[in-house]
Amino acid sequence: MYGLVPPPIAGILLIVAAGEGFKQTLVDTGIGQVVADFVASGILAPLVRDLSTGETSLLVLAIGAGFWLVKEYFSLTVGQNIKTWSLMETIISVSGLVFLLLLRLVI
């Protein structure tokens, strides 16, 4: 029998706790703002401009947490998850580009 926390959830909790520590490091060193200035793009750019450094760090962590939650939920290795996300992001990007090019013909 396991302790109080089942192993898959324990991994997620450990990652979230480490992410919080990393976020605070980004906030304290000011690197969070540098990252926000250079990395923010696409749909999130207008949102990130209005967020504080801490909120921007939380946004980045939320996006990254999705990666780890999917990995743990589907019991994938990091390599398998990267391949899955790479394929998924490629499909989303190409589909979005094709859709927007078609939409451009109409508008």
Backbone as CSV, one residue per row, in Angstrom:
resi,resn,N_x,N_y,N_z,CA_x,CA_y,CA_z,C_x,C_y,C_z
1,MET,0.857,-1.178,0.000,0.000,0.000,0.000,0.898,1.234,0.000
2,TYR,0.463,2.224,-0.725,1.210,3.472,-0.813,0.894,4.368,0.376
3,GLY,1.650,5.431,0.473,1.419,6.408,1.532,0.130,7.174,1.300
4,LEU,0.099,8.380,1.748,-1.109,9.189,1.637,-1.397,9.635,0.212
5,VAL,-0.347,9.804,-0.617,-0.520,10.325,-1.968,-0.143,9.249,-2.975
6,PRO,-1.063,8.887,-3.912,-0.731,7.899,-4.940,0.450,8.381,-5.787
7,PRO,1.319,7.458,-6.237,2.534,7.834,-6.970,2.325,8.768,-8.157
8,PRO,1.349,8.557,-9.061,1.218,9.489,-10.192,0.916,10.922,-9.741
9,ILE,0.102,11.057,-8.724,-0.239,12.385,-8.219,0.957,12.996,-7.495
10,ALA,1.739,12.171,-6.829,2.919,12.673,-6.125,3.885,13.319,-7.100
11,GLY,4.060,12.713,-8.276,4.931,13.290,-9.296,4.434,14.644,-9.760
12,ILE,3.137,14.733,-9.960,2.538,16.000,-10.389,2.715,17.065,-9.311
13,LEU,2.466,16.689,-8.056,2.621,17.647,-6.956,4.072,18.117,-6.833
14,LEU,5.002,17.201,-7.025,6.416,17.565,-6.965,6.765,18.553,-8.072
15,ILE,6.251,18.314,-9.266,6.520,19.206,-10.396,5.903,20.580,-10.159
16,VAL,4.680,20.615,-9.649,4.018,21.895,-9.376,4.784,22.669,-8.304
17,ALA,5.229,21.976,-7.251,5.991,22.641,-6.189,7.316,23.169,-6.729
18,ALA,7.988,22.386,-7.567,9.240,22.844,-8.160,8.978,24.038,-9.068
19,GLY,7.862,24.010,-9.768,7.496,25.128,-10.635,7.282,26.409,-9.856
20,GLU,6.697,26.289,-8.679,6.488,27.466,-7.831,7.821,28.055,-7.389
21,GLY,8.754,27.194,-7.024,10.086,27.666,-6.658,10.787,28.331,-7.831
22,PHE,10.634,27.733,-9.019,11.222,28.302,-10.227,10.592,29.659,-10.548
23,LYS,9.269,29.742,-10.373,8.576,31.012,-10.616,9.132,32.110,-9.720
24,GLN,9.325,31.778,-8.448,9.821,32.789,-7.516,11.240,33.213,-7.879
25,THR,12.037,32.271,-8.371,13.386,32.607,-8.833,13.312,33.580,-10.004
26,LEU,12.394,33.314,-10.938,12.218,34.217,-12.081,11.785,35.609,-11.640
27,VAL,10.889,35.659,-10.666,10.403,36.942,-10.172,11.515,37.695,-9.444
28,ASP,12.217,37.025,-8.553,13.250,37.677,-7.740,14.429,38.178,-8.573
29,THR,14.795,37.450,-9.610,15.939,37.854,-10.431,15.560,38.826,-11.535
30,GLY,14.263,38.972,-11.809,13.826,39.866,-12.885,13.855,39.217,-14.254
31,ILE,14.252,37.952,-14.308,14.311,37.263,-15.603,12.907,37.040,-16.161
32,GLY,11.922,36.945,-15.282,10.542,36.767,-15.741,10.126,37.867,-16.697
33,GLN,10.481,39.103,-16.389,10.124,40.224,-17.258,10.897,40.149,-18.568
34,VAL,12.153,39.757,-18.503,12.961,39.610,-19.724,12.337,38.548,-20.624
35,VAL,11.957,37.418,-20.026,11.312,36.355,-20.796,9.994,36.855,-21.381
36,ALA,9.229,37.576,-20.594,7.954,38.107,-21.083,8.167,39.060,-22.255
37,ASP,9.226,39.850,-22.204,9.491,40.804,-23.274,9.905,40.122,-24.576
38,PHE,10.654,39.026,-24.467,11.187,38.394,-25.674,10.381,37.202,-26.161
39,VAL,9.685,36.506,-25.286,9.035,35.260,-25.664,7.555,35.445,-25.994
40,ALA,6.884,36.406,-25.389,5.436,36.581,-25.580,5.132,36.802,-27.043
41,SER,4.224,36.013,-27.565,3.876,36.148,-28.982,2.455,35.662,-29.223
42,GLY,2.001,35.888,-30.444,0.702,35.379,-30.864,-0.450,35.948,-30.065
43,ILE,-1.365,35.099,-29.749,-2.588,35.494,-29.058,-2.288,35.979,-27.641
44,LEU,-1.268,35.440,-27.009,-0.978,35.779,-25.625,-0.244,37.107,-25.459
45,ALA,0.335,37.647,-26.534,1.124,38.881,-26.412,0.330,40.022,-25.773
46,PRO,-0.890,40.309,-26.234,-1.635,41.402,-25.585,-1.939,41.105,-24.116
47,LEU,-2.182,39.851,-23.802,-2.478,39.466,-22.427,-1.257,39.632,-21.539
48,VAL,-0.102,39.208,-22.025,1.108,39.234,-21.220,1.540,40.665,-20.913
49,ARG,1.286,41.585,-21.825,1.661,42.988,-21.589,0.979,43.557,-20.353
50,ASP,-0.225,43.082,-20.068,-0.994,43.604,-18.944,-0.768,42.828,-17.646
51,LEU,0.011,41.762,-17.711,0.250,40.938,-16.523,1.498,41.391,-15.780
52,SER,1.487,41.160,-14.496,2.693,41.418,-13.707,3.712,40.316,-13.997
53,THR,4.913,40.497,-13.515,5.949,39.485,-13.717,5.526,38.149,-13.112
54,GLY,4.970,38.200,-11.926,4.508,36.976,-11.286,3.405,36.285,-12.058
55,GLU,2.449,37.071,-12.554,1.353,36.498,-13.333,1.859,35.898,-14.642
56,THR,2.842,36.559,-15.262,3.433,36.030,-16.490,4.123,34.702,-16.202
57,SER,4.821,34.641,-15.088,5.479,33.391,-14.703,4.453,32.290,-14.482
58,LEU,3.344,32.626,-13.848,2.291,31.638,-13.633,1.702,31.155,-14.950
59,LEU,1.560,32.062,-15.916,1.044,31.678,-17.226,1.980,30.685,-17.898
60,VAL,3.275,30.970,-17.850,4.260,30.057,-18.434,4.219,28.705,-17.728
61,LEU,4.113,28.726,-16.418,4.047,27.479,-15.660,2.768,26.699,-15.967
62,ALA,1.661,27.402,-16.158,0.404,26.725,-16.492,0.514,26.011,-17.830
63,ILE,1.153,26.664,-18.794,1.332,26.034,-20.103,2.230,24.806,-19.958
64,GLY,3.322,24.970,-19.222,4.229,23.845,-19.008,3.604,22.730,-18.194
65,ALA,2.750,23.090,-17.246,2.102,22.077,-16.415,1.229,21.166,-17.262
66,GLY,0.616,21.717,-18.312,-0.184,20.890,-19.212,0.636,19.768,-19.796
67,PHE,1.868,20.067,-20.162,2.771,19.055,-20.714,2.977,17.917,-19.721
68,TRP,3.268,18.278,-18.474,3.558,17.256,-17.472,2.305,16.508,-17.046
69,LEU,1.167,17.188,-16.992,-0.076,16.504,-16.634,-0.443,15.459,-17.679
70,VAL,-0.291,15.800,-18.963,-0.579,14.842,-20.034,0.382,13.660,-19.932
71,LYS,1.653,13.960,-19.689,2.659,12.894,-19.564,2.276,11.916,-18.461
72,GLU,1.937,12.444,-17.293,1.602,11.581,-16.158,0.273,10.858,-16.370
73,TYR,-0.710,11.548,-16.900,-2.039,10.961,-17.071,-2.007,9.770,-18.018
74,PHE,-1.249,9.906,-19.119,-1.177,8.838,-20.111,0.017,7.907,-19.894
75,SER,0.738,8.083,-18.792,1.896,7.251,-18.453,2.912,7.199,-19.602
76,LEU,3.229,8.361,-20.153,4.191,8.460,-21.237,5.571,8.778,-20.692
77,THR,6.586,8.423,-21.455,7.926,8.885,-21.105,8.048,10.323,-21.601
78,VAL,9.088,11.020,-21.166,9.286,12.398,-21.623,9.450,12.411,-23.138
79,GLY,10.225,11.464,-23.676,10.428,11.383,-25.124,9.127,11.165,-25.880
80,GLN,8.293,10.265,-25.395,6.997,10.013,-26.034,6.120,11.253,-25.984
81,ASN,6.151,11.939,-24.852,5.324,13.136,-24.708,5.797,14.255,-25.636
82,ILE,7.111,14.416,-25.769,7.637,15.436,-26.682,7.217,15.118,-28.107
83,LYS,7.314,13.839,-28.496,6.890,13.449,-29.845,5.405,13.725,-30.043
84,THR,4.595,13.390,-29.036,3.152,13.620,-29.126,2.850,15.107,-29.249
85,TRP,3.471,15.922,-28.397,3.217,17.359,-28.423,3.749,17.984,-29.693
86,SER,4.895,17.512,-30.187,5.450,18.050,-31.432,4.496,17.790,-32.580
87,LEU,3.975,16.559,-32.656,3.016,16.219,-33.708,1.744,17.044,-33.551
88,MET,1.241,17.131,-32.325,0.016,17.888,-32.074,0.185,19.357,-32.450
89,GLU,1.283,19.966,-32.022,1.512,21.384,-32.318,1.705,21.623,-33.816
90,THR,2.338,20.669,-34.500,2.507,20.795,-35.950,1.151,20.761,-36.642
91,ILE,0.317,19.825,-36.244,-1.027,19.723,-36.843,-1.833,20.991,-36.568
92,ILE,-1.789,21.477,-35.341,-2.528,22.695,-34.992,-1.999,23.888,-35.780
93,SER,-0.687,24.011,-35.892,-0.087,25.146,-36.599,-0.430,25.125,-38.086
94,VAL,-0.258,23.979,-38.712,-0.535,23.878,-40.157,-2.028,24.063,-40.416
95,SER,-2.860,23.442,-39.610,-4.316,23.597,-39.786,-4.726,25.055,-39.604
96,GLY,-4.179,25.703,-38.583,-4.494,27.115,-38.349,-4.053,27.991,-39.500
97,LEU,-2.848,27.727,-40.028,-2.348,28.511,-41.157,-3.240,28.334,-42.379
98,VAL,-3.587,27.092,-42.700,-4.456,26.828,-43.857,-5.809,27.504,-43.659
99,PHE,-6.382,27.376,-42.469,-7.672,28.000,-42.187,-7.608,29.521,-42.345
100,LEU,-6.559,30.129,-41.802,-6.428,31.586,-41.904,-6.199,32.044,-43.344
101,LEU,-5.445,31.270,-44.129,-5.252,31.621,-45.536,-6.565,31.529,-46.312
102,LEU,-7.369,30.508,-46.002,-8.682,30.388,-46.630,-9.605,31.510,-46.176
103,LEU,-9.550,31.833,-44.899,-10.365,32.927,-44.367,-9.975,34.256,-44.983
104,ARG,-8.701,34.416,-45.291,-8.216,35.645,-45.917,-8.835,35.844,-47.290
105,LEU,-9.122,34.767,-47.992,-9.762,34.856,-49.302,-11.186,35.396,-49.192
106,VAL,-11.829,35.117,-48.076,-13.208,35.546,-47.878,-13.291,36.973,-47.369
107,ILE,-12.368,37.360,-46.516,-12.428,38.684,-45.884,-11.725,39.709,-46.729
